[in-house]
């Protein structure tokens, strides 16, 4: 089932939203994502320019980087959302092996609900294969974060 809007994670869980970006004009390929807590807060964001060129590998790479960052921050229960339905299906159906380092839920999310991760993936980064972590949300995503929360409050009304 595809989620149409961004939702909070359950208490004790971290939400990881990830996305890959390929610029047809500049051949720039990058990934980005965000870890958010159950009370809507930004925990940490990340982005990285990469040399991969097939979209499945790009999206698989961002899933891996998001999970590694969550584990390194001490999270053992993660809900990962990605707008690549094929990758989510592969991960859900056990075709990819994940070690028993924690509990993970994979969800497909619509592109419109994944704008924060998309914007992070599109941010400029010149160094290839160097993960940049963002302790504070960049200005370019703050409005998107607020829109997610606004949409949540509208759902509850």
Contact map, one row per residue, 1 for C-alpha under 8 A:
1110000000000000000000000000000000000000000000000000000000000000000000000000000000000000000000000000000000110000000000000000000000000000000000000000000000000
1111000000000000000000000000000000000000000000000000000000000000000000000000000000000000000000000000000000111100000000000000000000000000000000000000000000000
1111110000000000000000000000000000000000000000000000000000000000000000000000000000000000000000000000000000111100100000000000000000000000000000000000000000000
0111110000000000000000000000000000000000000000000000000000000000000000000000000000000000000000000000000000001101100000000000000000000000000000000000000000000
0011111000000000000000000000000000000000000000000000000000000000000000000000000000000000000000000000000000001101100000000000000000000000000000000001001000000
0011111100000000000000000000000000000000000000000000000000000000000000000000000000000000000000000000000000001000110000000000000000000000000000000001000100000
0000111110000000000000000000000000000000000000000000000000000000000000000000000000000000000000000000000000000000000000000000000000000000000000000001000100000
0000011111000010000000000000000000001111000000000000000000000000000000000000000000000000000000000000000000000000000000000000000000000000000000000000000000000
0000001111101110000000000000000000011110000000000000000000000000000000000000001000000000000000000000000000000000000000000000000000000000000000000000000000000
0000000111111100000000000000000000000100000000000000000000000000000000000000000000000000000000000000000000000000000000000000000000000000000000000000000000000
0000000011111000000000000000000000000100000000000000000000000000000000000000000000000000000000000000000000000000000000000000000000000000000000000000000000000
0000000001111100000000000000000000000100000000000000000000000000000000000000100000000000000000000000000000000000000000000000000000000000000000000000000000000
0000000011111110000000000000000000001100000000000000000000000000000000000011111000000000000000000000000000000000000000000000000000000000000000000000000000000
0000000011011111000000000000000000111100000000000000000000000000000001000010111000000000000000000000000000000000000000000000000000000000000000000000000000000
0000000110001111100000000000000001111100000000000000000000000000000000000000011110000000000000000000000000000000000000000000000000000000000000000000000000000
0000000000000111110000000000000011110000000000000000000000000000011000000000011110000000000000000000000000000000000000000000000000000000000000000000000000000
0000000000000011111000000000000011100000000000000000000000000000010000000000000111000000000000000000000000000000010110000000000000000000000000000000000000000
0000000000000001111100000000001111000000000000000000000000100110010000000000000111100000000000000000000000000000010011000000000000000000000000000000000000000
0000000000000000111110000000001110000000000000000000000000100100000000000000000001100000000000000000000000000000010011001000000000000000000000000000000000000
0000000000000000011111000000111100000000000000000000001001100100000000000000000000000000000000000000000000000000000001001000000000000000000000000000000000000
0000000000000000001111100001111000000000000000000000000000000000000000000000000000000000000000000000000000000000000001001100000000000000000000000000000000000
0000000000000000000111110011110000000000000000000000101000000000000000000000000000000000000000000000000000000000000000000000000000000000000000000000000000000
0000000000000000000011111111100000000000000000000000000000000000000000000000000000000000000000000000000000000000000000000000000000000000000000000000000000000
0000000000000000000001111111000000000000000000000000000000000000000000000000000000000000000000000000000000000000000000000000000000000000000000000000000000000
0000000000000000000000111111000000000000000000000000000000000000000000000000000000000000000000000000000000000000000000000000000000000000000000000000000000000
0000000000000000000000111111000000000000000000000000000000000000000000000000000000000000000000000000000000000000000000000000000000000000000000000000000000000
0000000000000000000001111111100000000000000000000000000000000000000000000000000000000000000000000000000000000000000000000000000000000000000000000000000000000
0000000000000000000011111111110000000000000000001000000000000000000000000000000000000000000000000000000000000000000000000000000000000000000000000000000000000
0000000000000000000111100011111000000000000000001111100000000000000000000000000000000000000000000000000000000000000000000000000000000000000000000000000000000
0000000000000000000111000001111100000000000000111100000001000000000000000000000000000000000000000000000000000000000000001100000000000000000000000000000000000
0000000000000000011110000000111110000000000000111100000001101100000000000000000000000000000000000000000000000000000000011100000000000000000000000000000000000
0000000000000000011100000000011111000000000011110000000000000100000000000000000000000000000000000000000000000000000011111100000000000000000000000000000000000
0000000000000001111000000000001111100000000011100000000000000100010000000000000000000000000000000000000000000000000111011000000000000000000000000000000000000
0000000000000011110000000000000111110000011111000000000000000000010000000000000000000000000000000000000000000000000110000000000000000000000000000000000000000
0000000000000111100000000000000011111000011110000000000000000000010001000000000000000000000000000000000000000000000000000000000000000000000000000000000000000
0000000010000111000000000000000001111101111100000000000000000000000000000000000000000000000000000000000000000000000000000000000000000000000000000000000000000
0000000110001110000000000000000000111111111000000000000000000000000000000000000000000000000000000000000000000000000000000000000000000000000000000000000000000
0000000111111110000000000000000000011111100000000000000000000000000000000000000000000000000000000000000000000000000000000000000000000000000000000000000000000
0000000110000000000000000000000000001111100000000000000000000000000000000000000000000000000000000000000000000000000000000000000000000000000000000000000000000
0000000100000000000000000000000000011111110000000000000000000000000000000000000000000000000000000000000000000000000000000000000000000000000000000000100000000
0000000000000000000000000000000000011111111000000000000000000000000000000000000000000000000000000000000000000000000000000000000000000000000000000000000000000
0000000000000000000000000000000001111001111110000000000000000000000000000000000000000000000000000000000000000000000000000000000000000001100000000000000000000
0000000000000000000000000000000001111000111110000000000000000000000000000000000000000000000000000000000000000000000000000000000000000011000000000000000000000
0000000000000000000000000000000001110000011111000000000000000000000000000000000000000000000000000000000000000000000000000000000000001111100000000000000000000
0000000000000000000000000000000111100000011111100000000000000000000000000000000000000000000000000000000000000000000000010000000000001111100000000000000000000
0000000000000000000000000000000111000000000111110000000000000000000000000000000000000000000000000000000000000000000000010000000000111100000000000000000000000
0000000000000000000000000000011110000000000011111000000000000000000000000000000000000000000000000000000000000000000000011010100000111000000000000000000000000
0000000000000000000000000000011100000000000001111100000000000000000000000000000000000000000000000000000000000000000000001000101111110000000000000000000000000
0000000000000000000000000001111000000000000000111110000000000000000000000000000000000000000000000000000000000000000000000000111111100000000000000000000000000
0000000000000000000000000000111000000000000000011111000001000000000000000000000000000000000000000000000000000000000000000000000110000000000000000000000000000
0000000000000000000000000000100000000000000000001111100000000000000000000000000000000000000000000000000000000000000000000000000110000000000000000000000000000
0000000000000000000000000000100000000000000000000111110011000000000000000000000000000000000000000000000000000000000000000000000000000000000000000000000000000
0000000000000000000001000000100000000000000000000011111011000000000000000000000000000000000000000000000000000000000000000000000000000000000000000000000000000
0000000000000000000000000000000000000000000000000001111111000000000000000000000000000000000000000000000000000000000000000000000000000000000000000000000000000
0000000000000000000101000000000000000000000000000000111111100000000000000000000000000000000000000000000000000000000000000000000000000000000000000000000000000
0000000000000000000000000000000000000000000000000000011111110000000000000000000000000010000000000000000000000000000000000000000000000000000000000000000000000
0000000000000000000000000000000000000000000000000001111111111000000000000000000000000000000000000000000000000000000000000000000000000000000000000000000000000
0000000000000000000100000000011000000000000000000101111111111100000000000000000000000000000000000000000000000000000000000000000000000000000000000000000000000
0000000000000000011100000000001000000000000000000000001111111110000000000000000000010010000000000000000000000000000000000000000000000000000000000000000000000
0000000000000000000000000000000000000000000000000000000111111111000000000000000000000010000000000000000000000000000000000000000000000000000000000000000000000
0000000000000000000000000000001000000000000000000000000011111111100000000000000000000000000000000000000000000000000000000000000000000000000000000000000000000
0000000000000000011100000000001110000000000000000000000001111111110000000000000000000000000000000000000000000000000000000000000000000000000000000000000000000
0000000000000000010000000000000000000000000000000000000000111111111000000000000101000000000000000000000000000000000000000000000000000000000000000000000000000
0000000000000000000000000000000000000000000000000000000000011111111100000000000000000000000000000000000000000000000000000000000000000000000000000000000000000
0000000000000000000000000000000000000000000000000000000000001111111110000000000000000000000000000000000000000000000000000000000000000000000000000000000000000
0000000000000001110000000000000011100000000000000000000000000111111111000000000000000000000000000000000000000000000000000000000000000000000000000000000000000
0000000000000001000000000000000000000000000000000000000000000011111111100000010000000000000000000000000000000000000000000000000000000000000000000000000000000
0000000000000000000000000000000000000000000000000000000000000001111111110000000000000000000000000000000000000000000000000000000000000000000000000000000000000
0000000000000000000000000000000000000000000000000000000000000000111111111000000000000000000000000000000000000000000000000000000000000000000000000000000000000
0000000000000100000000000000000000100000000000000000000000000000011111111111010000000000000000000000000000000000000000000000000000000000000000000000000000000
0000000000000000000000000000000000000000000000000000000000000000001111111111000000000000000000000000000000000000000000000000000000000000000000000000000000000
0000000000000000000000000000000000000000000000000000000000000000000111111110000000000000000000000000000000000000000000000000000000000000000000000000000000000
0000000000000000000000000000000000000000000000000000000000000000000011111110000000000000000000000000000000000000000000000000000000000000000000000000000000000
0000000000000000000000000000000000000000000000000000000000000000000001111111000000000000000000000000000000000000000000000000000000000000000000000000000000000
0000000000001100000000000000000000000000000000000000000000000000000001111111110000000000000000000000000000000000000000000000000000000000000000000000000000000
0000000000001000000000000000000000000000000000000000000000000000000001100111110000000000000000000000111000000000000000000000000000000000000000000000000000000
0000000000011100000000000000000000000000000000000000000000000000000000000011111000000000000000000000011100000000000000000000000000000000000000000000000000000
0000000000001111000000000000000000000000000000000000000000000000001001000011111100000000000000000000011110000000000000000000000000000000000000000000000000000
0000000010001111000000000000000000000000000000000000000000000000000000000000111110000000000000000000000111100000000000000000000000000000000000000000000000000
0000000000000011110000000000000000000000000000000000000000000010000000000000011111000000000000000000000111100000000000000000000000000000000000000000000000000
0000000000000011110000000000000000000000000000000000000000000000000000000000001111100000000000000000000001111000000000000000000000000000000000000000000000000
0000000000000000111000000000000000000000000000000000000000000010000000000000000111111001000000000000000001111000010000000000000000000000000000000000000000000
0000000000000000011000000000000000000000000000000000000000000000000000000000000011111000000000000000000000011110010000000000000000000000000000000000000000000
0000000000000000000000000000000000000000000000000000000000100000000000000000000001111111000000000000000000010000000000000000000000000000000000000000000000000
0000000000000000000000000000000000000000000000000000000000000000000000000000000001111111100000000000000000010000000000000000000000000000000000000000000000000
0000000000000000000000000000000000000000000000000000000000000000000000000000000000011111110000000000000000000000000000000000000000000000000000000000000000000
0000000000000000000000000000000000000000000000000000000100110000000000000000000000011111111000000000000000000000000000000000000000000000000000000000000000000
0000000000000000000000000000000000000000000000000000000000000000000000000000000001011111111100000000000001110000000000000000000000000000000000000000000000000
0000000000000000000000000000000000000000000000000000000000000000000000000000000000001111111110000000000000000000000000000000000000000000000000000000000000000
0000000000000000000000000000000000000000000000000000000000000000000000000000000000000111111111110000000000000000000000000000000000000000000000000000000000000
0000000000000000000000000000000000000000000000000000000000000000000000000000000000000011111111110000000001000000000000000000000000000000000000000000000000000
0000000000000000000000000000000000000000000000000000000000000000000000000000000000000001111111100000000011000000000000000000000000000000000000000000000000000
0000000000000000000000000000000000000000000000000000000000000000000000000000000000000000111111110000000000000000000000000000000000000000000000000000000000000
0000000000000000000000000000000000000000000000000000000000000000000000000000000000000000011111111000000000000000000000000000000000000000000000000000000000000
0000000000000000000000000000000000000000000000000000000000000000000000000000000000000000011111111000000000000000000000000000000000000000000000000000000000000
0000000000000000000000000000000000000000000000000000000000000000000000000000000000000000011011111100000000000000000000000000000000000000000000000000000000000
0000000000000000000000000000000000000000000000000000000000000000000000000000000000000000000001111110000000000000000000000000000000000000000000000000000000000
0000000000000000000000000000000000000000000000000000000000000000000000000000000000000000000000011111000000000000000000000000000000000000000000000000000000000
0000000000000000000000000000000000000000000000000000000000000000000000000000000000000000000000001111110000000000000000000000000000000000000000000000000000000
0000000000000000000000000000000000000000000000000000000000000000000000000000000000000000000000000111111000000000000000000000000000000000000000000000000000000
0000000000000000000000000000000000000000000000000000000000000000000000000001000000000000000000000011111000000000000000000000000000000000000000000000000000000
0000000000000000000000000000000000000000000000000000000000000000000000000001110000000000000000000011111100000000000000000000000000000000000000000000000000000
0000000000000000000000000000000000000000000000000000000000000000000000000001110000000000000000000001111110000000000000000000000000000000000000000000000000000
0000000000000000000000000000000000000000000000000000000000000000000000000000111100000000000000000000011111000000000000000000000000000000000000000000000000000
0000000000000000000000000000000000000000000000000000000000000000000000000000011100000000000100000000001111100000000000000000000000000000000000000000000000000
0000000000000000000000000000000000000000000000000000000000000000000000000000001111000001001100000000000111110000000000000000000000000000000000000000000000000
1110000000000000000000000000000000000000000000000000000000000000000000000000001111000001000000000000000011111000000000000000000000000000000000000000000000000
1110000000000000000000000000000000000000000000000000000000000000000000000000000011111001000000000000000001111100000000000000000000000000000000000000000000000
0111110000000000000000000000000000000000000000000000000000000000000000000000000011100000000000000000000000111110110000000000000000000000000000000000000000000
0111100000000000000000000000000000000000000000000000000000000000000000000000000000100000000000000000000000011111110000000000000000000000000000000000000000000
0000000000000000000000000000000000000000000000000000000000000000000000000000000000100000000000000000000000001111111000000000000000000000000000000000000000000
0001100000000000000000000000000000000000000000000000000000000000000000000000000000000000000000000000000000000111111000000000000000000000000000000000000000000
0011110000000000000000000000000000000000000000000000000000000000000000000000000000000000000000000000000000001111111000000000000000000000000000000001000000000
0000010000000000111000000000000000000000000000000000000000000000000000000000000001100000000000000000000000001111111111000000000000000000000000000000000000000
0000000000000000000000000000000000000000000000000000000000000000000000000000000000000000000000000000000000000011111111100000000000000000000000010000000000000
0000000000000000100000000000000011000000000000000000000000000000000000000000000000000000000000000000000000000000011111110000000000000000000010011000000000000
0000000000000000111000000000000111000000000000000000000000000000000000000000000000000000000000000000000000000000011111111000000000000000000000000000000000000
0000000000000000011110000000000110000000000000000000000000000000000000000000000000000000000000000000000000000000011111111100000000000000000000000000000000000
0000000000000000000000000000000100000000000000000000000000000000000000000000000000000000000000000000000000000000001111111110000000000000000110000000000000000
0000000000000000000000000000001110000000000011100000000000000000000000000000000000000000000000000000000000000000000111111110000000000000000010000000000000000
0000000000000000001110000000011110000000000000110000000000000000000000000000000000000000000000000000000000000000000011111110000000000000000000000000000000000
0000000000000000000010000000011100000000000000000000000000000000000000000000000000000000000000000000000000000000000001111111000000000000000000000000000000000
0000000000000000000000000000000000000000000000100000000000000000000000000000000000000000000000000000000000000000000000111111100000000000000000000000000000000
0000000000000000000000000000000000000000000000000000000000000000000000000000000000000000000000000000000000000000000000000111110000000000000000000000000000000
0000000000000000000000000000000000000000000000111000000000000000000000000000000000000000000000000000000000000000000000000011111100000000000000000000000000000
0000000000000000000000000000000000000000000000001000000000000000000000000000000000000000000000000000000000000000000000000001111100000000000000000000000000000
0000000000000000000000000000000000000000000000011000000000000000000000000000000000000000000000000000000000000000000000000000111111000000000000000000000000000
0000000000000000000000000000000000000000000000011110000000000000000000000000000000000000000000000000000000000000000000000000111111000000000000000000000000000
0000000000000000000000000000000000000000000000011110000000000000000000000000000000000000000000000000000000000000000000000000001111100000000000000000000000000
0000000000000000000000000000000000000000000000011000000000000000000000000000000000000000000000000000000000000000000000000000001111110000000000000000000000000
0000000000000000000000000000000000000000000001111000000000000000000000000000000000000000000000000000000000000000000000000000000011111000000000000000000000000
0000000000000000000000000000000000000000000001110000000000000000000000000000000000000000000000000000000000000000000000000000000001111100000000000000000000000
0000000000000000000000000000000000000000000111100000000000000000000000000000000000000000000000000000000000000000000000000000000000111110000000000000000000000
0000000000000000000000000000000000000000000111000000000000000000000000000000000000000000000000000000000000000000000000000000000000011111110000000000000000000
0000000000000000000000000000000000000000001110000000000000000000000000000000000000000000000000000000000000000000000000000000000000001111100000000000000000000
0000000000000000000000000000000000000000011110000000000000000000000000000000000000000000000000000000000000000000000000000000000000000111110000000000000000000
0000000000000000000000000000000000000000010110000000000000000000000000000000000000000000000000000000000000000000000000000000000000000111111011000000000000000
0000000000000000000000000000000000000000000000000000000000000000000000000000000000000000000000000000000000000000000000000000000000000101111111000000000000000
0000000000000000000000000000000000000000000000000000000000000000000000000000000000000000000000000000000000000000000000000000000000000000111111100000000000000
0000000000000000000000000000000000000000000000000000000000000000000000000000000000000000000000000000000000000000000000100000000000000000011111110000000000000
0000000000000000000000000000000000000000000000000000000000000000000000000000000000000000000000000000000000000000000100110000000000000000111111111000000000000
0000000000000000000000000000000000000000000000000000000000000000000000000000000000000000000000000000000000000000000000000000000000000000111111111100000000000
0000000000000000000000000000000000000000000000000000000000000000000000000000000000000000000000000000000000000000000000000000000000000000001111111110000000000
0000000000000000000000000000000000000000000000000000000000000000000000000000000000000000000000000000000000000000001100000000000000000000000111111111000000000
0000000000000000000000000000000000000000000000000000000000000000000000000000000000000000000000000000000000000000000100000000000000000000000011111111100000000
0000000000000000000000000000000000000000000000000000000000000000000000000000000000000000000000000000000000000000000000000000000000000000000001111111110000000
0000000000000000000000000000000000000000000000000000000000000000000000000000000000000000000000000000000000000000000000000000000000000000000000111111111000000
0000111000000000000000000000000000000000000000000000000000000000000000000000000000000000000000000000000000000000100000000000000000000000000000011111111100000
0000000000000000000000000000000000000001000000000000000000000000000000000000000000000000000000000000000000000000000000000000000000000000000000001111111110000
0000000000000000000000000000000000000000000000000000000000000000000000000000000000000000000000000000000000000000000000000000000000000000000000000111111111000
0000100000000000000000000000000000000000000000000000000000000000000000000000000000000000000000000000000000000000000000000000000000000000000000000011111111100
0000011000000000000000000000000000000000000000000000000000000000000000000000000000000000000000000000000000000000000000000000000000000000000000000001111111110
0000000000000000000000000000000000000000000000000000000000000000000000000000000000000000000000000000000000000000000000000000000000000000000000000000111111111
0000000000000000000000000000000000000000000000000000000000000000000000000000000000000000000000000000000000000000000000000000000000000000000000000000011111111
0000000000000000000000000000000000000000000000000000000000000000000000000000000000000000000000000000000000000000000000000000000000000000000000000000001111111
0000000000000000000000000000000000000000000000000000000000000000000000000000000000000000000000000000000000000000000000000000000000000000000000000000000111111
0000000000000000000000000000000000000000000000000000000000000000000000000000000000000000000000000000000000000000000000000000000000000000000000000000000011111
